[in-house]
Amino acid sequence: MKRSRINAIMSAADEMIRRHGFVLPPFAFWSPDQFRARRDTARRVIEARCGWDITDYGQGRFDEMGLFLFTLRNGSLADLQRGGGMCYAEKLLISRQDQLSPMHTHILKAEDIINRGGATLVVQLYGSDDAGRFAEDRGGRVRCDGIDRAYGPGEKLRLAPGESVTLMPGDWHAFWGEGGDVLIGEVSTVNDDLTDNIFREPIGRFADVEEDEPPTHLLVSDYDRWLA
C-alpha cells in the first residue's frame, strides 16, 4: 500500500470514529518525531503494539480485502499465561461496505465482535476439525449478546448496531460491511497479531508499505523500524 493511501485512510477513519462518539487516545495523534522523542515513556504502548493498523493482507486490493484497526489497549501474554494481571485487549475496527476480512481463527484469543454503529456487520462462521483446522462441513456454537446459539457451516450472522458475537479459538470467521461501512468494537483476551492469526489461505497479516510520502502517524508495523 502507498503511504499516501494509508495517511488518507487514517484521516477518514478518525472522522468516522468521532461521528460515532468515540475519540482515539492522545498517542494516536503523535507525529513520527514525537513518537521517537517519547519512545522511552511510551515503551508500554510500543511493546503492546497499540496504535494504528491498516492492512490489505499483502494482496494490494484494500477496497476488496482489507481492514482498518486501532489497538486501544493490550495486555501481556505473560500475564495471560500465569492467569493474572492485564489479560485483555480492546480495538476499534472499520469494515467498509463489501470489504472482506478473510477467513481466519485464533489459537489463544477469545473475542467479542461488536457492531458499534453504521451499517450491518456480516460474520461468516465455520467450525474446526479435531486438529483445529478449517472444516468446511462443521459448525459450532457462539454467544450472541449473551445468548448461546448453534451455527451451521458457512452460516452468516448479520449484526445490527449494538449487537455482538463472542468467538472462541477454533471459530473460523470472516466479516464485512453490508449496506455501508461499519464501526466495530473488539474486546478480547490478550492480542498477538504476530503469531495468533491463522488464515485459511496463505496470506500476510500486514501491508507492504510503499513510501511515496512521509507518514502522518506510525503504524504498529512501523515501530520496529522507526523506533529502534
N, C-alpha and C positions, 0 to 999 in steps of 0.2 A: 504494500500500500504506500502511496506517496504521503510524505509527512504533511503536505498541504491539505490532503483529504482528511487525515487524522485530526489536524487542527480545526478544520471546519466541523467535523463530527462532534468534537468536544464542545464547541460553541453552541451548536444546535441542541446537544444533549443537556447542557446546563440550562438553556432556556426552557426545554420541556420539563425538566425536573422542577424548576421554580414554578412553572404553571400549575403543577400538581401539589404545591405547598411544601416542597422539600428544598433544603439548601445544603449543598455539599460543605464539608469541613474546611477550615482555613487552608490546610496544606494542599487542597485541590488547586488552589489558585497561585501557588508559588511558581515563579519562573525557574528555568533550569539553574540560573545563577543563584537564586535564593535558596533552592534546594541544596546546592553544593555548600553554600555558606552555613546551612543549618543541619548538615548531614549527621553531625555528632549528636545533637539534641534530638534529632528526628530518627535516630537509629532504630527505634522500635517500629516506626512506620515503614522504614525500608526493609527491615528483616521480615516483617509480617506481610510484605508486598501489598500494602494498602495503596489505593490510588487508582489512576485511570488505566483502563484495559480495553483496547479496541482491536478486534480480531476479524480477519477474513479466513481464519484457519489455514493460512498459507495457500489459498486457492485463487486469490486475485479476483474474486467475484463478491465483493462485500454486500452489494444490494440484494443478491440472491442467497448467499450463505455468509452470515456474519453476525456479530453481536457487539453491543456496547455494554461494558460493565464498569462499575466503580466499587472497589472494595473499601467499605467504610471502617471496618474493624475486623481483626482476625486474631485468634488465639494462638496457642502454642501446641505443636504436636507433642512435645514433651509433657505438657500438662494433660493432654488428652490420653496419652499412653499411661500416665500414672493415675488418672481418674480424678484429678482435682485441679482447680485453678481456672484459667481462662480457656474454656473448651469450646467456644462458639465463634461464629463469624457472621457478618452481615454485608450484603451487597445491594446496590441498585443496578438494574439492567434495563436496557431498552431493546425491545424486539420490534423491528419495523414490519409493516404490512408484508406478508408473504416472504419474509426474510428468515431462512431456515437456520436454526441452531441444531447441528446434525446429531444423529443418534449416538448416545453415549451413556455410560454409567460411571459409578464411583466405587472404589474399594472400601474407603473409610467413611466418606461423608454422607450423612443424612441431611436432608434439606427440606424446608418449606419454600415452595414457589408460590408467590402471592401476586395477584393482579392488583397493582396499586392505582391503576387508572388508565383511561384511554379506551381502546377497542377490546375485542375478545382475544384472550390468550389460548391458543390451541396447544395441548400437550399430548403427544402420541406416545403410547406405552407398549412395551414388550417385557416379558419376563426373561429369566436366565435359566440355562440348563444346570445340571448338578455341579458343573465345574465353574459356574459363574459367567459362562459365555452367552452371547446373544442367542436367544431361542425364538425363532420365527413362529413357532407353534405354541408358545406358552404365554399365559397371562400371569396375574399375580393379584396382590391386594395393596391398596393405598388408603390414605386417610384424607378425605376432602372436608376441610373446615371442621375437623374433629370427628367426622363420621366415617367409619370403616366401610369400604366397598371393594368388590372384586372388579378387575378389569380383564377383558379378553385380549388376545394377541393383536396388536396393532390398533387397539381402541383409542379414539381421540377424545380427550376431555376438553370441554370448552368452558373456560373460566371467565366469568364476567368480572368487572371491577369489584374488589372486595373479597372475591373467592380465592381459595388456595388449595394446594395439594401437597401432601407430605410424601416425599420419595425416600426410600431406603436404599442402601447399597444393593446392587443387583436389579433394581428397577431401571431398565433401559428406557431412555426418553429423548425425544426431540421436540422442539417447540418453535412457534412462530406467531406473529400477529395476524389476526383475521379481521378484515374490515377497517384496518387502520393500525397505527403504531400503539404499542403498549408499554407502560412503565411497570416494571416488575420489581418486587422485593424478593430477596433471598435471605433467609435466616437458616443457619446451618451449624453443624459441628465444624471444627477447625478446617479451613480451606487450604488445600495444597494443589495449586494449578500446575505445578511442575511434574508431579507424578501420579495424581489421583484423578485424571480424566482419561477414561478408557473409551476410545471411539470405535464404532463398528467398522468404519472404513479407515485405512491408514492415512490420516491427515494430521496436520500440525495443530497445536493449541494456539500459537501466537502468529501474528502477521510478520512478514518480512518487510522492513521499512526502507523505502527509497527516500533519501534525504534531499528533497528538492527545495526545502526552505527550513529555517530553524524551528524547533519545537516550541509551541506556546507553553505547554506543560509536559512533563515527562510521563511516559507510560511506565507501568511496573516492569515491563520487559526492557526498559532503558536503564534501570537502576544499576545493574552490574557494570555497564559500560560507562555511563555518565557520572556515576558517583563513586567509582573505585578510588 
